Amino acid sequence: MDKDNGSSFQGFILVGFSDRPHLELILFVIVLIFYLLTLFGNVTIILLSVLDSRLHTPMYFFLANLSFLDMCFTTGSIPQMLYNLWGPDKTISYVGCAIQLYFVLALGGVECILLAVMAYDRYVAVCKPLHYTVIMHPRLCGQLAAVAWAIGFGNSLIMTPQTLMLPRCGHRRVDHFLCEMPALIGMACVDTMKLEALEFVLSIFIILAPLFLILLSYGYIARAVLKMKSASGRKKAFNTCSSHLIVVSIFYGTIIYMYLQPTNTYSQDQGKFLTIFYTIVTPSVNPLIYTLRNKDVKEALKKLLGRATAEIK
């Protein structure tokens, strides 16, 4: 790659909100608080899933995968964001930008697939309860999780080099907090229509196809719930699925806006705030949603806290 065009030896400048330093200070505090909450909440979910035998089920296996994914996603992007928000240095090396872009794309893709897998798990639990343990056996759960991770990282392996190899004619200023694909494509000094077409095609498989499967699963779930004669059965099914639906709504609402619109209609300020939202807010509220709306998780948390208190005494 040409030195001037690619800026490969100079790296990039993450502009963010550098023209509004007071806003950057506020954002630094907010991002730091949410990052710490994300780490604490997701570590708690993983520990509960491992330590409490009642949570050794497919649902909590996938939830632990989601928590681990959220921790990786935020740790791959937030420290750099905090560094740039804190001081005047807004630079990121070319290698650092490439790594950040790769993992942001990869882990975002994994979450799309994983949420669809979790919806299928809920479909089997509600619509085929007598066959649940036979269908969702540990080997299948492991295979489904592996497929989700493989597809996400495979998609990023295609898109990251294509995005980074775009000629930029010496432009180094990324009008964003992170090395996000829409912002990097917007810096290009050549026609990016082919790359955007490739991005859209892959997005159909990574974003829209899983969303279709999620909606299909919940369509069958809704039909099964409406046929239930027991009010307690309907309530249990609703409680089981509502947390996942909330997470899906939050995640897909932002990701569709970010990646399924033409770059020339992409609002940078809107993109920045949406990036903050799905990078720090969504991963931090996921454990909260599942904890507050799930009886098993709350009981496991009480048990763990009670054991810790007894050991201290």
N, C-alpha and C positions, 0 to 999 in steps of 0.2 A: 504494500500500500504506500502511496506517495506520502511523504512527510507532511507537506503543506495541506494536502487535501484531507488526510485522515486524522491529523493531529495526534498520531499514534505515539510520538515521542514527547509531546507536550502535555497530554492529558486534556481534561475538560474543566470548565468553571461552572459550578452549579449555582445559578443565579438566585433561585428561590425567591425570597422577599427581601433581597439585600437593599432595595430602595426604601424599605420601611423597617429600619433597625428596631424600633420599639415593638413592632409586631413580631419580629424574630425572637425577641426576648420572651414575650408571652408564649409564643409557640414552643420555645425551648422548654419552658416549665411544663406546659401541657403534654408535650411529647414524652418528656422524661417520666412524668407521673404515669401516663398510660403504658409506657414500656415496662416499668416496674410492675404494674398491675398485670400486664400480659404474662410476664415471666412467672410471677407468683401464682396466678390463676391456673395457667396451663401446667406448671409443675405439680400443683395440687391435684389436678385431674389425672395426670399420669400416675402419680403416687397412689391415689385412691384406686385406680384401675388395676394396679399391680398388687397392692397390699390387701385389698378386700376381696375375698373369694366370691362374694355375691355379685361382684362386678366383672367376673370372668366370663363374660358373654360376648357374642358378636357385636352388639350395639356399643359396648364400652371399649371393645378392641378398636373399633373404627373411631370412636370418640378420642381415644388416646392417640391414635394416628393423627387426627385433626389437631389436637393440642400440640403434638410434637412438630407438626407442619407449621403451625402458627408461631411457635417459638423460633424455628429456623427462619421463617419469613421476616419476622421483625428484627432478629439479630443480624440478618444479612443486609438490612437497610437502615435501621434506626441509628446505630452508633455513628455512621457517616453523616446522617441528617443532623444529629445533635452537635457534632463537631462543626459543621458548616453554619448552624444556627447560632452557636456560642460566640464565635469570633469572626474576624475579618477575612480569614482564609476560607475561600469557597472552592478550592481546587480538589480534584480527584484524579488520580492517575488513570491512564488509558486502561491498564490491566485491572485496576480497581473498578472502573466503570464497566468493563466487560464482565467481570465476575458478578457485579451487582445486577446487571441487566439479565445475565443468564439465570441467576437464582430467583429473581423476581418473576420472570416469565415461567420458569420451571415450576416453582412452588404454587404460583397462581393456577397453572394448569392442573397440577395435582389436586388442588382443592376442588376444582370444578368436577373432576372425575370422582373424587372421594365423596362429595356430597351426593352424587348420583348413586354410588354404591350404598351409602347410608339410607337413601330413600328406598332402594330395593330391599334392604334389610328390614325396614319398617313395613314394607308391603308384605313380605313373607310372614312377619310377626303377627300382623293384623288379619291378613286374608287366608293364610295357611298355618294357623297356630299349632295344629296337631302334627304338622310335618316340619316345624321350624328347626328343631335341633338336627333333623336328618339333612335338610337342605343347607342350612347355614353351619356346616361343620367346620372345624378349625382350619382344615386344609384349604377349603374354598375361600374362607375369609382371608387367609394369608395370600392366596392367589389374586383375589380381587384388589387387595391393598397394593400388591406388587405391580399389578397392571396399572393402577392409578399413578403410582410413582414413575413407572417406566414411560407412560404416555406423556406426562407432564415434562419430564426431563428430555424426552425425545423431541417434543415440539420446540422446546427452547434451543436444542442443539441445531435445529434448522433455522430458526428466526434470529438468534443472536448474531451469528456471523454475517447473515444477510444485512442486518441493520447496521452493524459496525463497519462494514465494507463500503457503505455509501460515501461517495465523495462529498466533502463539506467545504472545500475551497478555503481552508484555513480557519473556518469558524470553530470556535472553542466554547462559546457560551451556551450552555444548556439552560433554557428558561424553565427550570424545574428544581425540586429538591433532590431528585434521584435521577439515575440514568434510566429513564422510562422510555419505552419504545416509541410512543407517539411523539415525544419531545425530540428524540434523536432523529426520527424520520423527518420532522419539521425543519431540522437544520440543514438537510441535504440541499445541494445546489444543482441537482439533476431531477429529472422526472421520476417520481417514486410510485407511479401507478401500478407497475408490475409487482413491486414488493407489497403494496397495499392490497392488491388482489390476492396474493399468496397469503397474506395475513388474514384476510377475510375468509378464504377457503379453510384454512387451518382453524380459525375461530369457530366455524360451523361445527367442526368435529370436537373441538376442545370445550367450547362454551355452549353452543345451541343444542347440540345432540345430548349432552348430559342434562341440560335444562328440560328438554323434551321428555327424557326418561324420568326425571323427577316429577314432572307434571302428570305423566302417565301413571306412575306409581301412586301418586296421591289421588288421582281420579279413581283408581280401583279401591284405594283405602276408603275414600269418602263414600263410595257405593256400599262397601262392606259395613261401614259404621252405621249408615242409615238403615241397614237391614237388621241391625242388632236390636233385640227386644229389651235387653237389660240396660237400664240407665247407667249403672255402674260400669258396664262393659264399654259403653260409648265414652264415658268420662275417662276411663283408663286409656283407651285408644287415642283420645284427643290429647291427653297429657303426654303420652309416649311420642306423639308426632309433632306437637306444637313447637317444641324447642327447635327441632330440626328445620321446620318451616320458617321460623323467624330468622335463623342463621342464613338459610338459603335466600330469603328475600333481601336481607341486608347485603350479602355478598354479591349476588347477581345484579342487584339494582345498580351498584357502582361499576362492576366489571364490564357490563354491557355498554354503559355510557363511555367508558374509557377506551374500549377496543373495537367497538362495532360502529364507529362513525368515521367519515372521511377526515383525514388529517387537516384539510383546509377549513373544516368547520369546527376544529378543536379549539376551545377556549382555554388558554394557558392558566388563567387564574382559577377557573372552575376545575381544571385538571389537577392543579396543585392541592386545592382543598379536598377534592375527592381522593387524591393519593393519600393525604393525611388520614382521611376517614378510613379507607380500607386497609391502610398500612398499620395504623395504631389503634383505631377505635374498634374495628371488627374483631381482631384477634384478642382484644382485652375483654370484650363483652361476651364472647362465645362461652368461656367457662362460667360466667355469671348467669347467662341464660340457662345453661344446662343444670347448674347447681340450684337455682331458685325454682325451677319448674320440674325438678326430678326428685322424687321421694327417695329413690335408692341412693343417689349421690349425696343427698342431705344426710341420710342415716349413716352412710359410710364416713362422711366428714365428721359427724358427731362422735362416731366410734373412734376415729383416729385422734381427734382432739382429746377425748376422754382418756385414751391410752397414754397420750403425751403428758396430760396433766397428772395422771397417776404415777408416771415415772419420775416427774419432777418432785412430787411429794415424797 
